[in-house]
Every structure is written in structure tokens, then in C-alpha cells.
Amino acid sequence: MASYEPTSAESVLRKDHLRKKRQNFLAQVALLAVLAAGFLPLSPEANAIDLMPSKPKWAIDETKWVTVGMGFRGSGIWAENRDYRNDFSIDNARVYVNGQVHQYVKFELNTDCFFCNNTHSGDSPKMQYNILDAIGKVEVNRYVNMWGGRMLVPTERGELSGPFFQATHDAFKTPFFSQDFSTKFGSGGAGRYGRDDGGTFWGSVEPGFIKGTLSYAVGVYRGLQSSSTIGPNQGDDVLWAGRFTYNFLNPEKNPGYYTSSTYFGKAGDILALAFGTSYQRNGAGSFANRSDFLGLVGDILFEKVLPKNMGVVTVNGEYKQFYANYAPTAFADPGCFCMFDGKSWTVTGLYLIPVNVGIGKFQPYGRFTSVQPNHSSNREEIEGGVNYIIDGFNARISAYYQHGDLRTKGLNYAPDVVGEKVDVFKLSFQLQM
């Protein structure tokens, strides 16, 4: 059968359509940049990089206080797939509340706009603005502390850095652990946005036999829950998780067991090697085809402040191996918790140029990601871009290009999944206080 060839008139109309789409996208990009810049401080102090945002604080005394902050992330997207489509994404809109009620007792309450982009009347799940973290904290000393409530499950640096303390804007590329693969709590869910209900013990020590600091975070959580007739976890088994990090050079200073994926050179030289794991009996698959879930991850952060004010080099690397050996026929079950089974890895290299340009500094970077499921097609993505660092994690603009099939295949690890490689351009920004 002969292939269809467009007429010259159709070709002209198509080119005109694409030209208008490009112009419309560029106009949105320009508007986005102007809006972002409008929120940014223009004083000379804006060039200083702080690792944590400054938050308004109300204090009764040194042991009783409350702070309130906010964070917003958005992106303009230009995706190519036979045609060009442009869009705007509200990535996160958060409110942070932290406080202390006793010398050793604190709390944390954060909210977010869940599924911010699902605003169409037919979308499911609907957009929700709800509780992200609700944590009660007993913090005695650096060696042993306990958090309880709804919190991040300690596994990988990517999750514990969250979206706001990543080296790049679009950071989550490798397969998710249970609590981030899931979209809800309760029956059929295992948490949401990397959070689950449970308890975490964390702290740090200097072993002494080798220079450096060992940090740990271990806990038990609800994990995947199933009803009596749907889902693999029929015995109400819980999820166990833990992460151990060794800092060979300078220690990382973050709240609790949270992490950052860069420090912009403000923490000095960093070399951190970490291992994380998560296990739940009957934590994957379907009612008829169930499997235990075991997730292993190793990651590295290397950051070097170059001598003679020559800038900062940052390298992030991660390798994951997930075991979820349910039968491929489980994908046909609508109640399947079809976790990833296979291996993946990603590496990112960044260079912070030491010269101020306007109110910030440029940080070009490159990234490669490979995801290799055991029972589905492989998927890869290359990314190159530049961050404009105005005030560390508090104010940043990013422009970047992506090419690959991660976007089209997504989290579908079924044997028959297909997806084309596409080109994507994004302009993103984040603000915090």
C-alpha cells in the first residue's frame, strides 16, 4: 500500500501550525522567566548561596518555637512526538511548618498539591491539597533519635533530597520504591510521594578506624496494604527499610536523615557512599501472582571545590536492583501492584561556574539514565542543560533538553509496552522561603 504524501498546501499549513506552536511556547517561556524573576531578590546578597531557606520564626523561648515556609516548582514543557505540544506544569506547591515544644521534642507538618496537573474533570485521581508529612520527633543527641508518623522512607539519596534539594529540576528518573510507585494510602496503596506511616531511628557516629562519619536511618512502615480479595499482601506484612551513608571527607549537615544532591561547594569537599534497602513480604504482584519485594540501591555523591576559585564539580551516581518475581500474567489483573523488577542506573555531572552573571551563576550539566526491566523493554534518556543558581535551592531557574523513551513508557513495566523516543525541552524554576 502506498504511503500518504501531504500536498504542498497541507505542508504549508503544517509548517505554519508548527511555527505558531513554537512561537506560543517561546512566549510562554518568556512569561515564565519574567514571572520567576519577579519573585527573586535583586539585592547584592542574592548571590550568596544558603543551603536551607530562611523561614519566619515565632519563638516563646529557646525550646518553644514555630517556623513557616513555602516552596513552589513549575515547568514550561515543549515535547515532540510527530507534532509539538507545549504545556505548563505545576510540579509542587508546598507549605512547611516546623516547631519545637520541648528541649527534645519537635514536630514537622508539610502539605503539597498532590497530582497538581490532573485538573480535568475526567482525570483520576483528582487534584488534592493535603498532608505530605506529619512527624513527631524525639531528638536527644546526634547518635540516636526517633521520628514517628508519616514521613520519607529512608532508601536512596534521590528520595531523601526530595524535589527541592536536587541537583537538577527533573530528578526522578529511575524506578520508584513502593511508597513512591504507589499513589495512595490504605487498601491497594503503599504510600504516596515517597512517604509512608511508620517509625524511623536515625543518627551518626565516627567509627574511628577510618576517617569519616557513618550515618544511619532504619525503620518499619505499613508498606503495601491489600484487601481480603485483591492484592498480594494477604497477611498484613509490614515493610522494612534502611539506609547507611559513609562520608569520607566533610560530613553532610541536613535536618534529620534528609539529604541534598549538591551543596554548591558551601559544604567543602564531599565524598559520600551509601547503601539502602527496602523489603516487604508479599509486597508486589497480584492476588493470584504474588511476590516478595526486595529493593537495593547504592549511590554516590562527589563534590569538589576547585582551587583558586575555579568553580565546583559535582557528580551524582546511582545503581538500583529490584527483585519482584511475580508472573507476567499479573499485569492483566487490575489490582496488580506491578512493581519494577530489574536494574537501573543514572549518573549526573555538574559544573558550577564561579563567575556571577547578573544575579546568579550558571551551572551546566549532563545526565544519562538507563532502566532495564526483566520482563519489559529497556528505556534510556540523555539530558543536557544549565541551571541558573540565584540563591541556592531557594531560587533557581533551569533550562534543559531530554531525548529518550522514559517519558513515553513511563512506569509501565508490562511485557508488551511500547514507546517512541521523543525530544523534550523544558524551562523550570523553583522558589523557597
N, C-alpha and C positions, 0 to 999 in steps of 0.2 A: 504494500500500500504506500503510495507516495506521501511524503511528509508535507505538511502545510507550510507554505511560504507566504508571509504577510505582503500585502500590496504596498506600493510606495506611500500611498495615503495613510495606510494603517501604521507604517513605520514612522512617518512624520508625527502622527498623533501619539504613538507610544513614546517617542523621544521627547515630545513636548510634555507628556504626562510625567515622565521621569525627571525632566528638568524642573517642573513645578514642585514635584515631591522633594527634590534636593533643596530647592530654594526655601520651601516651607520648613524643612528640617533645619537648615542653617539659620533661619530666622528664629526658630525655637531655641537653638543652641546659643545664639547671641543673647536672647532674652534671658535664658537660664544663667549665662555668665554674668549679665548685668545684675540680675536679682541676687545671685550669690555674692557678688562684690559689694552690693548694697548693704549686706549684713556684716561685712568684715570691718574690723577696726583699721583706721588709716594712720594711727599714731606710729612713731618710730618703734615703740615697744612691740608692735605687731610682728616684727621679725624674730622676736625671741620665741623659742620653742619650749613649751611646757609639756611634760608627759601626761599630765592629768588636767582636766578642765577645772577652772576655778568656779565654785558654786556658792551662791548666797548661803550664809550660815546664821542660824539663830541659836544662841547659847544661853543657858541658865547659869552654868558654871563649866568647869573644865571636863566634867564627866557627864553632863547632860546637854545635848545639842542636836540640832536637825539641819541638814543641808538639802537643798532642792536644785536640780539641774535639768537640762533638756538636751536632746540630740536629734538632729534631722539629717537624713541622707536621701538624695534624689538623683535621678539619671535621665538624660535625654538619650534615646536609643535610635539608631539607624541600622536596620537589619535588612540584608539582601537575601532573597530566595525567589529567583525568577523575576521578582519585582522588588521595589524598595519600599519598606514600611518604616515610618518613624513614629515614635511614641514617647511618652514621658512616664517614668516610673517613680512612685513614692516608695523608696526602699525601706526606710524606717522612720518612725516619728515617736520618740521616746520621752518619758518624764522619769527622772531619777529622784528618789527620796532615800536618804541615809540618815541614821541617827544613833545616838548612844544614850542609854538610860541608867547605866551603872559603869563603874570602872572597867568591868569585864564583860558587860552585856551590851550588844549593839543590834541593830536591825537594818534591813535593806528592802525597799519596795520599789520596783520598777514596772512601768507599763509600756506597751508598744501597740502600734497599729498592725494587728495580725492580718495577713493576706490583703495588704493595702491596695493592691491593684485589682482585686476581684470586686469591682464595684457595679458590674452589670447585674440587672435584676435576675438573670438566669444563672449567675455564677454560684458555685458551691465549692468550698464554704464561703459564706458571706464575709465582708469586711468586719472585723471586730477590733475594738479598742479595749484591751483587757490586761489583766495582771501577767507580767512577764516573769518577775522574780518576787518572792515573798519569803524572806530568810530571817530567822532568828539566829543570833551569833553569840557564842561564848568564846571570847578570845583572851586567854590568860597570859601566854608568852609566845615566843617565836617557835617553840618546839611542838606544842600540842594545842590545837584549837578545834572547835566543833561548830559546824553550821547545820541547821535543820530547816526543812521547809521545801519550797520549790526553787530549784537552783540549777546551774550548769553542772552536768555530769562530767567529771574530770577524765578526759581521754587525750585529746590532741590539742596542739597549740592553736590551730585554727578556730576551734570551738571556744576555747578559753580566752582568746583575744576578742571574740565577738565581732560584729561588723565594724565597730567604731575604732578598734585598735589594731587593724590590719595594716600591712604594708601596702596593699592595693585595695581599690574600692570593691571590685568584683572578686572576692577572695575564695568563696566556697565552690570548689571545682571537683574534688574527689568524693567518692560515695560517703553518705552520711551514716553515722551510728544510729541506733534505734530511735533515740529521743529527738533526732533532727529529721530522720526519714519519716517519722510519724507527723501527723498534723493535728492531733487531739490527745486529750487525756481520757481515761476510762476505757470501757469495752471497745476493743479494736484499735486502741491507741497506745503509744509508748512515751508520750510527752509531746513537747512542741518547742520549736526554736532552740533545740539543744538542752531544754530544761526537763527535769523530772522531779517527782516528790521523793524525798529521802533525807539521808544524813551524810555529811562528809567530815572526815577528820583530816586535818592538814597541818603542815608545819615545815621547818627546815632545820638542818644541822650542818656542822662542819665535821666530816668524818675524821680528819686529822691525818690519815695515812696517805692522802693526796690532797694537794691544794685545791680548794673549791668549796662549793656549797651544794648539798643534796636537799632538794625539796620534794615533798610527797603530798599526795591528796588521794585518799581512798574512801569508798563509801558503798552503801547499799541503797537501792532505789526500787520503785514499783515496777519499772520496765513495761514490757508489753502486757496488756491485760486482754483477756478473751472472755466471751460469754460461754455458756454451757454447751452451745451448739455451733458456734462459729469461732474460728481462730485456733491457733496451735497450743496456747498456754492454758491447758485444762486443769493444771494443778496449782495455779496461782504462784508459780515460781517467781522469785524476785531477780533483779539484775544487780550484778556486782561490777564495780568499775574502779580503776585506779590509774594514777599517773606518777612517774618518778622522773625528776629532772636533775641533771648534774651540770652546774655552772663552773667551768674550769677557770674562768677569768673573773670578771666582776659579777657580783650577784645581781639578779633582776629584782627590782623593787616595785611590786604591784600590790594592790589590795588583795588580801586573802590568797587564794590559789589561782587568781586570774593571771593572764599573761598579756604580752604585747608582741607583735610580729616585727617591730622595729622600735628603736629608741632615738632615731635621728642623730646618733652619736652622743647624746646627752648622758648616757649611762656608761660611757667609755667603751672599751673593747669587751665584746660578749662572745662566748662560745658555750652554747647550751645544747646538750644532747638529752633527749627524753624518750621514754618508752611508756605507752599507755595501752590499757586493755579493758575490754568490756565483755561480760559473759552472762547469758541467761539461758537456762534450760528451757527447751520448747519456746525459744524466742523468735522463731522465724517459720514461714510457710503457712499452711492452711490446716484446717481440722483433720483432713484425711492424709495430708502430706506434710507432717511437722518435722522440725529440725531444731537442734540446739543452735544458738548463735554465739560465735566467738569472734571478736574483732581485735586485731593487733595493729598498733601504729608506732612507728618510730619517726621522730622529727628532729631537725637541727636548725638552730639559729646561729649564724656567724655574722657579727658586725664589727667592722674595723674602722677606727678613726685614723685616717691617713695623716702622716706627719706634715708639718709645715703648712697646716690649714689647706690641705689638698682635697678635702671632702670626706664623705663617709660611704663605705661599701657595705652592703647588706645582702646576705644570702639566706633564703629560707628553703628548706628541703623537707619532703615528707614521703614516707612509704607506708602503705596500708595493705594488710592481708586479712580478708574477711572469710569466715567459714560459716556457710548457711546451706547445708546439703539437703534441702528438700527436693522432691521430684519436680521436674519442669512442668508437669501437668498441673501443679498447684496454681500456676498463673491463670488458669481458667476459672478458678474459684474467686468470686467477688470478695470473699472475706479473707483472701490471702494477704499476709503481711510479708510481701515478697522482697525481703532484704537482699542487698547485693551479696554475691558470692564470687570471690576472685581477688585480684590485686590491682593496685593503682599507685601512681606516684606523681609528684609535681615538684618543680623547682623554680624559684624566682630569684633573680638578681637585680639589685637596685644600686644606683649611684647618686648620692645627694651632692649636687654641685655647690661649692661653698660660696658662690657669688650671689649677692642679693640682686634680684631683678624686680624692680617695683617694690611691692610689699612682701615678697616671698622669694623662695628658692625653688629651682627646678630639680626634679628627681626622675630621670629617665629609668625605664626598667624593661625587662623581658621575662616571659614566663612560658613554660611548657608543661602540659598535663596529659597523662595517658591513663585511661581506665580500661581494664581488661577483665570483663566478666567471664566466668567459666562456661556459661550456657547462653551467652548472647554475643552480639557483635562488639568488637572493640570500638573505642571512641577516643579522639585526641583533639587537642586545641593548642594553638600557639597564640600568644598575646604580647603585644608591644605597646608601650605608652609612656606617658610622662605625668607625674604628679607635680602640682604647684603647691608647695608647702608654705602656708601663710602663718599658721600658728599651731604647728604640730598636728595632733589629732583634733584640735578644736576648730580649725578652719583649713580645708584642703579642697582643691579642685583637681580632677583627673580627666585626662583625655586619652583614649586607648582604642586599639584595633584588635579584634579577635577573629580567628579563622579556624574552623573545625566543625565537628558534628556533635559536640557536647550539648549545644543548645537544642538541636532538633531531636536527639534521642533522649535527653533528659535523664530521669530516674527510672525509666522503663528498662528492666533487665530481662524481659521475656525473650525466648529464643528467636522469634520472628520480627523483632523490632528493626525498623529501618529509619534512616535519616540522612539527609544530604548535608554536605559541608557547606557552610554559609559564611559570609563576611558580615561582621557586626562592628559598627563604630559607636562609641559611647562618650558622652561628656557628663561627668558626675561630680557631685560636691557633697561635703558634709560639714555640719556646724555643730558645735557643742558648747555648753557652758555649765 
